[in-house]
Amino acid sequence: MTLLAGIIAAGEGSRLAKSHPGIVKPMLPVAGRPLCHWVMDGLRASDCGGVTVLTNSRGRAVPASLEGSFPGISFDFVTADTASSFESFRLVSLRLAAKADSFMISTVDALIPPLEVARFWRLCRSSQAEAGLALTGHVDDENPLWADIDAAGRVTAIGTDAEDRRLVTCGLYYLTRRAAQRLPAACDHARLRDFWTSLVRSGARVEGVSLSKTLDVDRPEDLAAAEAFLTTETKR
């Protein structure tokens, strides 16, 4: 089965915009390449054949950059100035669900070793879960979204409900068509994390896959760590 995936690249990235004026977050140069190219490496390692990319109205440079660097991938570019992270996730999910039984979605600032992205996809597909969260024990976020999992890998609690607080989400998600078709209205959740908290509370089976070290690029001070990470961890 050829993987279809999505990249959410519609955020403003306001803190990075101050240090890199005029450059939208997906095109932010990290270790000599745009941020969105590093995310594509992970999806390509999972034998991804098609990617839906959501950008905001300032992301006009993204399509040509991705198409020129990844000629073997079929891209579906969508432009929308969404009101929330959940609205962005919902838009990309419904678009992918029209073409695939299951799919992955990554945020554009999630730096994950490509082999770990492939492992996440493989484990989620082989599970009976209707949704999945990539998790990491490397916590370097001002406001982490904690997640607890049981011995079988099922997410048992998330956000304020989590008690173990050993693992956090890292911007990579799995969803089935069935789950996508039951997504609530865009206005029902102000943030993507609120949706995941609600989904786990509902009793839905959500697979939690603990990955190795991952990194999130949100602040100017994240860039040095990201460059070091990309020249070491992602090469493994």
C-alpha atoms as a printed R data frame, in Angstrom:
    type eleno elety resid chain resno       x      y      z
1   ATOM     1    CA   MET     A     1   0.000  0.000  0.000
2   ATOM     2    CA   THR     A     2   1.453  3.360 -1.030
3   ATOM     3    CA   LEU     A     3   1.442  5.838  1.797
4   ATOM     4    CA   LEU     A     4  -0.351  9.142  1.446
5   ATOM     5    CA   ALA     A     5   0.647 11.746  3.985
6   ATOM     6    CA   GLY     A     6   0.195 15.366  4.917
7   ATOM     7    CA   ILE     A     7   2.311 18.256  6.134
8   ATOM     8    CA   ILE     A     8   0.751 21.070  8.126
9   ATOM     9    CA   ALA     A     9   2.779 24.159  7.281
10  ATOM    10    CA   ALA     A    10   0.163 26.844  7.850
11  ATOM    11    CA   GLY     A    11   1.291 28.269 11.194
12  ATOM    12    CA   GLU     A    12   2.650 31.782 11.470
13  ATOM    13    CA   GLY     A    13   5.831 30.836 13.330
14  ATOM    14    CA   SER     A    14   5.788 34.287 14.921
15  ATOM    15    CA   ARG     A    15   8.861 33.839 17.131
16  ATOM    16    CA   LEU     A    16  10.985 32.616 14.242
17  ATOM    17    CA   ALA     A    17   9.650 35.379 12.002
18  ATOM    18    CA   LYS     A    18  11.310 37.951 14.240
19  ATOM    19    CA   SER     A    19  14.748 36.402 13.737
20  ATOM    20    CA   HIS     A    20  14.170 35.542 10.057
21  ATOM    21    CA   PRO     A    21  12.004 38.336  8.602
22  ATOM    22    CA   GLY     A    22  10.411 37.592  5.259
23  ATOM    23    CA   ILE     A    23  10.927 33.816  5.508
24  ATOM    24    CA   VAL     A    24   7.902 31.627  6.168
25  ATOM    25    CA   LYS     A    25   8.428 28.772  8.615
26  ATOM    26    CA   PRO     A    26   8.419 25.888  6.058
27  ATOM    27    CA   MET     A    27  11.233 27.622  4.160
28  ATOM    28    CA   LEU     A    28  13.344 28.380  7.216
29  ATOM    29    CA   PRO     A    29  16.929 27.298  6.430
30  ATOM    30    CA   VAL     A    30  18.182 24.607  8.815
31  ATOM    31    CA   ALA     A    31  21.511 22.879  8.156
32  ATOM    32    CA   GLY     A    32  21.464 24.165  4.585
33  ATOM    33    CA   ARG     A    33  17.948 23.074  3.621
34  ATOM    34    CA   PRO     A    34  14.403 24.381  4.116
35  ATOM    35    CA   LEU     A    35  12.662 22.953  7.167
36  ATOM    36    CA   CYS     A    36   9.952 21.335  5.039
37  ATOM    37    CA   HIS     A    37  12.573 19.303  3.147
38  ATOM    38    CA   TRP     A    38  13.697 17.602  6.346
39  ATOM    39    CA   VAL     A    39  10.112 16.595  7.102
40  ATOM    40    CA   MET     A    40   9.770 15.222  3.570
41  ATOM    41    CA   ASP     A    41  12.817 12.994  4.137
42  ATOM    42    CA   GLY     A    42  10.918 11.176  6.868
43  ATOM    43    CA   LEU     A    43   7.808 10.697  4.755
44  ATOM    44    CA   ARG     A    44   9.866  9.486  1.813
45  ATOM    45    CA   ALA     A    45  11.550  6.898  4.058
46  ATOM    46    CA   SER     A    46   8.071  5.450  4.579
47  ATOM    47    CA   ASP     A    47   7.642  4.942  0.804
48  ATOM    48    CA   CYS     A    48   5.269  7.866  0.619
49  ATOM    49    CA   GLY     A    49   3.884  8.432 -2.869
50  ATOM    50    CA   GLY     A    50   1.710 11.483 -2.334
51  ATOM    51    CA   VAL     A    51   1.708 14.397  0.098
52  ATOM    52    CA   THR     A    52  -0.941 17.008  0.846
53  ATOM    53    CA   VAL     A    53   0.755 20.215  1.988
54  ATOM    54    CA   LEU     A    54  -1.204 22.948  3.740
55  ATOM    55    CA   THR     A    55   0.326 26.431  3.725
56  ATOM    56    CA   ASN     A    56  -1.065 29.815  4.581
57  ATOM    57    CA   SER     A    57  -1.350 32.634  2.054
58  ATOM    58    CA   ARG     A    58   2.269 33.647  2.689
59  ATOM    59    CA   GLY     A    59   3.648 30.239  1.713
60  ATOM    60    CA   ARG     A    60   3.832 30.816 -2.027
61  ATOM    61    CA   ALA     A    61   7.469 29.670 -2.239
62  ATOM    62    CA   VAL     A    62   6.755 26.228 -0.790
63  ATOM    63    CA   PRO     A    63   5.246 24.380 -3.814
64  ATOM    64    CA   ALA     A    64   8.100 25.087 -6.233
65  ATOM    65    CA   SER     A    65  10.684 24.252 -3.584
66  ATOM    66    CA   LEU     A    66   9.167 20.865 -2.754
67  ATOM    67    CA   GLU     A    67   8.352 19.877 -6.328
68  ATOM    68    CA   GLY     A    68  11.860 20.750 -7.461
69  ATOM    69    CA   SER     A    69  13.542 18.738 -4.711
70  ATOM    70    CA   PHE     A    70  11.189 15.735 -4.583
71  ATOM    71    CA   PRO     A    71  10.240 15.001 -8.216
72  ATOM    72    CA   GLY     A    72   9.021 11.484 -7.471
73  ATOM    73    CA   ILE     A    73   6.291 12.650 -5.104
74  ATOM    74    CA   SER     A    74   2.781 13.650 -6.162
75  ATOM    75    CA   PHE     A    75   1.950 16.848 -4.280
76  ATOM    76    CA   ASP     A    76  -1.443 18.293 -3.452
77  ATOM    77    CA   PHE     A    77  -0.958 21.888 -2.301
78  ATOM    78    CA   VAL     A    78  -3.680 23.629 -0.328
79  ATOM    79    CA   THR     A    79  -3.652 27.269  0.740
80  ATOM    80    CA   ALA     A    80  -5.772 28.360  3.684
81  ATOM    81    CA   ASP     A    81  -5.460 30.835  6.522
82  ATOM    82    CA   THR     A    82  -6.941 28.604  9.190
83  ATOM    83    CA   ALA     A    83  -8.080 29.815 12.588
84  ATOM    84    CA   SER     A    84  -6.534 27.018 14.664
85  ATOM    85    CA   SER     A    85  -4.182 24.053 14.622
86  ATOM    86    CA   PHE     A    86  -7.170 21.738 14.826
87  ATOM    87    CA   GLU     A    87  -8.793 23.349 11.784
88  ATOM    88    CA   SER     A    88  -5.557 22.789  9.848
89  ATOM    89    CA   PHE     A    89  -5.369 19.150 10.947
90  ATOM    90    CA   ARG     A    90  -9.019 18.595 10.090
91  ATOM    91    CA   LEU     A    91  -8.669 20.110  6.618
92  ATOM    92    CA   VAL     A    92  -5.662 17.948  5.720
93  ATOM    93    CA   SER     A    93  -7.216 14.821  7.271
94  ATOM    94    CA   LEU     A    94 -10.443 15.071  5.301
95  ATOM    95    CA   ARG     A    95  -8.542 15.670  2.088
96  ATOM    96    CA   LEU     A    96  -6.417 12.564  2.656
97  ATOM    97    CA   ALA     A    97  -9.366 10.458  3.827
98  ATOM    98    CA   ALA     A    98 -11.002 10.996  0.437
99  ATOM    99    CA   LYS     A    99  -8.134  9.025 -1.119
100 ATOM   100    CA   ALA     A   100  -6.692  6.690  1.528
101 ATOM   101    CA   ASP     A   101  -7.881  4.253  4.198
102 ATOM   102    CA   SER     A   102  -5.173  5.494  6.564
103 ATOM   103    CA   PHE     A   103  -2.482  8.150  6.472
104 ATOM   104    CA   MET     A   104   0.154 10.114  8.394
105 ATOM   105    CA   ILE     A   105   0.291 13.836  9.074
106 ATOM   106    CA   SER     A   106   3.347 15.758 10.268
107 ATOM   107    CA   THR     A   107   3.719 19.309 11.422
108 ATOM   108    CA   VAL     A   108   6.396 21.181  9.488
109 ATOM   109    CA   ASP     A   109   8.529 21.784 12.583
110 ATOM   110    CA   ALA     A   110   8.756 18.135 13.681
111 ATOM   111    CA   LEU     A   111  12.303 16.861 13.148
112 ATOM   112    CA   ILE     A   112  12.244 13.071 13.432
113 ATOM   113    CA   PRO     A   113  14.846 10.567 12.159
114 ATOM   114    CA   PRO     A   114  13.465  9.114  8.888
115 ATOM   115    CA   LEU     A   115  13.751  5.510 10.084
116 ATOM   116    CA   GLU     A   116  11.663  6.412 13.122
117 ATOM   117    CA   VAL     A   117   8.977  7.958 10.920
118 ATOM   118    CA   ALA     A   118   8.880  4.718  8.929
119 ATOM   119    CA   ARG     A   119   8.660  2.672 12.141
120 ATOM   120    CA   PHE     A   120   5.761  4.805 13.368
121 ATOM   121    CA   TRP     A   121   3.852  4.262 10.120
122 ATOM   122    CA   ARG     A   122   4.537  0.521 10.156
123 ATOM   123    CA   LEU     A   123   3.447  0.006 13.772
124 ATOM   124    CA   CYS     A   124   0.300  2.111 13.448
125 ATOM   125    CA   ARG     A   125  -0.758  0.307 10.286
126 ATOM   126    CA   SER     A   126  -0.275 -3.114 11.892
127 ATOM   127    CA   SER     A   127  -2.280 -2.136 14.972
128 ATOM   128    CA   GLN     A   128  -6.052 -2.138 15.204
129 ATOM   129    CA   ALA     A   129  -6.051  1.489 16.303
130 ATOM   130    CA   GLU     A   130  -8.079  4.151 14.549
131 ATOM   131    CA   ALA     A   131  -5.528  6.827 15.395
132 ATOM   132    CA   GLY     A   132  -1.917  7.084 16.499
133 ATOM   133    CA   LEU     A   133   0.468  9.492 18.192
134 ATOM   134    CA   ALA     A   134   4.240  9.583 17.854
135 ATOM   135    CA   LEU     A   135   5.785 10.117 21.289
136 ATOM   136    CA   THR     A   136   9.244 10.882 22.619
137 ATOM   137    CA   GLY     A   137  10.966 10.958 25.970
138 ATOM   138    CA   HIS     A   138  13.035 13.952 24.894
139 ATOM   139    CA   VAL     A   139  11.175 16.892 26.401
140 ATOM   140    CA   ASP     A   140  12.283 20.315 25.183
141 ATOM   141    CA   ASP     A   141   9.076 22.288 24.902
142 ATOM   142    CA   GLU     A   142   7.649 25.172 26.876
143 ATOM   143    CA   ASN     A   143   4.220 23.564 26.943
144 ATOM   144    CA   PRO     A   144   4.574 19.814 26.285
145 ATOM   145    CA   LEU     A   145   1.571 17.600 25.637
146 ATOM   146    CA   TRP     A   146   2.110 14.635 27.936
147 ATOM   147    CA   ALA     A   147   0.769 11.193 27.074
148 ATOM   148    CA   ASP     A   148   0.545  7.966 29.070
149 ATOM   149    CA   ILE     A   149   0.579  4.554 27.378
150 ATOM   150    CA   ASP     A   150  -0.100  1.072 28.705
151 ATOM   151    CA   ALA     A   151   2.000 -2.069 28.207
152 ATOM   152    CA   ALA     A   152   0.265 -2.762 24.886
153 ATOM   153    CA   GLY     A   153   1.098  0.690 23.508
154 ATOM   154    CA   ARG     A   154  -2.375  2.163 23.805
155 ATOM   155    CA   VAL     A   155  -2.641  5.809 24.856
156 ATOM   156    CA   THR     A   156  -4.546  5.849 28.146
157 ATOM   157    CA   ALA     A   157  -4.380  9.538 29.034
158 ATOM   158    CA   ILE     A   158  -3.199 12.756 27.484
159 ATOM   159    CA   GLY     A   159  -2.683 16.366 28.482
160 ATOM   160    CA   THR     A   160  -3.856 17.256 31.975
161 ATOM   161    CA   ASP     A   161  -5.191 13.698 32.375
162 ATOM   162    CA   ALA     A   162  -1.696 12.177 32.053
163 ATOM   163    CA   GLU     A   163  -0.063 11.045 35.305
164 ATOM   164    CA   ASP     A   164   3.175  9.266 34.320
165 ATOM   165    CA   ARG     A   165   4.513 12.274 32.409
166 ATOM   166    CA   ARG     A   166   7.406 10.428 30.779
167 ATOM   167    CA   LEU     A   167   6.411 10.839 27.124
168 ATOM   168    CA   VAL     A   168   5.243 13.796 25.047
169 ATOM   169    CA   THR     A   169   3.750 14.127 21.580
170 ATOM   170    CA   CYS     A   170   6.152 15.235 18.849
171 ATOM   171    CA   GLY     A   171   4.105 16.413 15.870
172 ATOM   172    CA   LEU     A   172   3.520 13.184 13.932
173 ATOM   173    CA   TYR     A   173   0.053 11.631 13.712
174 ATOM   174    CA   TYR     A   174  -1.760  8.632 12.235
175 ATOM   175    CA   LEU     A   175  -5.424  8.529 11.337
176 ATOM   176    CA   THR     A   176  -7.773  6.128  9.606
177 ATOM   177    CA   ARG     A   177 -10.487  7.174  7.197
178 ATOM   178    CA   ARG     A   178 -13.077  6.030  9.724
179 ATOM   179    CA   ALA     A   179 -11.662  8.338 12.382
180 ATOM   180    CA   ALA     A   180 -11.356 11.228  9.929
181 ATOM   181    CA   GLN     A   181 -14.992 10.903  8.938
182 ATOM   182    CA   ARG     A   182 -15.966 11.406 12.585
183 ATOM   183    CA   LEU     A   183 -13.895 14.538 13.122
184 ATOM   184    CA   PRO     A   184 -15.932 17.270 14.829
185 ATOM   185    CA   ALA     A   185 -16.530 20.689 13.319
186 ATOM   186    CA   ALA     A   186 -13.525 22.991 13.050
187 ATOM   187    CA   CYS     A   187 -14.978 25.321 15.667
188 ATOM   188    CA   ASP     A   188 -15.292 22.551 18.272
189 ATOM   189    CA   HIS     A   189 -11.631 22.690 19.312
190 ATOM   190    CA   ALA     A   190  -9.417 25.747 19.644
191 ATOM   191    CA   ARG     A   191  -6.243 23.627 19.546
192 ATOM   192    CA   LEU     A   192  -5.188 20.289 18.086
193 ATOM   193    CA   ARG     A   193  -4.181 19.061 21.541
194 ATOM   194    CA   ASP     A   194  -7.764 19.560 22.711
195 ATOM   195    CA   PHE     A   195  -8.973 17.200 19.989
196 ATOM   196    CA   TRP     A   196  -6.510 14.462 20.982
197 ATOM   197    CA   THR     A   197  -7.406 14.826 24.650
198 ATOM   198    CA   SER     A   198 -11.080 14.491 23.764
199 ATOM   199    CA   LEU     A   199 -10.466 11.487 21.496
200 ATOM   200    CA   VAL     A   200  -8.601  9.541 24.187
201 ATOM   201    CA   ARG     A   201 -11.241 10.424 26.789
202 ATOM   202    CA   SER     A   202 -13.916  9.050 24.454
203 ATOM   203    CA   GLY     A   203 -12.384  5.575 24.697
204 ATOM   204    CA   ALA     A   204 -11.176  5.435 21.099
205 ATOM   205    CA   ARG     A   205  -8.159  3.215 20.547
206 ATOM   206    CA   VAL     A   206  -5.184  5.494 19.984
207 ATOM   207    CA   GLU     A   207  -1.811  3.843 19.416
208 ATOM   208    CA   GLY     A   208   1.169  5.457 21.114
209 ATOM   209    CA   VAL     A   209   4.561  4.807 19.533
210 ATOM   210    CA   SER     A   210   7.574  5.815 21.588
211 ATOM   211    CA   LEU     A   211  10.325  7.099 19.292
212 ATOM   212    CA   SER     A   212  13.933  8.027 19.948
213 ATOM   213    CA   LYS     A   213  14.979 11.650 20.302
214 ATOM   214    CA   THR     A   214  12.983 14.104 18.209
215 ATOM   215    CA   LEU     A   215  13.175 17.875 18.013
216 ATOM   216    CA   ASP     A   216  10.731 20.727 17.576
217 ATOM   217    CA   VAL     A   217  11.706 24.028 15.936
218 ATOM   218    CA   ASP     A   218   9.651 26.833 17.450
219 ATOM   219    CA   ARG     A   219  12.119 29.431 18.710
220 ATOM   220    CA   PRO     A   220  15.301 31.047 17.373
221 ATOM   221    CA   GLU     A   221  17.260 29.277 20.114
222 ATOM   222    CA   ASP     A   222  16.079 25.908 18.728
223 ATOM   223    CA   LEU     A   223  18.042 26.368 15.506
224 ATOM   224    CA   ALA     A   224  21.506 25.490 16.818
225 ATOM   225    CA   ALA     A   225  20.190 22.324 18.456
226 ATOM   226    CA   ALA     A   226  18.294 21.461 15.266
227 ATOM   227    CA   GLU     A   227  21.398 21.780 13.102
228 ATOM   228    CA   ALA     A   228  23.394 19.524 15.430
229 ATOM   229    CA   PHE     A   229  20.526 17.036 15.538
230 ATOM   230    CA   LEU     A   230  20.129 16.934 11.764
231 ATOM   231    CA   THR     A   231  23.806 16.234 11.182
232 ATOM   232    CA   THR     A   232  23.908 13.372 13.699
233 ATOM   233    CA   GLU     A   233  20.644 11.746 14.795
234 ATOM   234    CA   THR     A   234  18.780 11.871 11.471
235 ATOM   235    CA   LYS     A   235  21.649 10.168  9.648
236 ATOM   236    CA   ARG     A   236  21.181  6.973 11.624
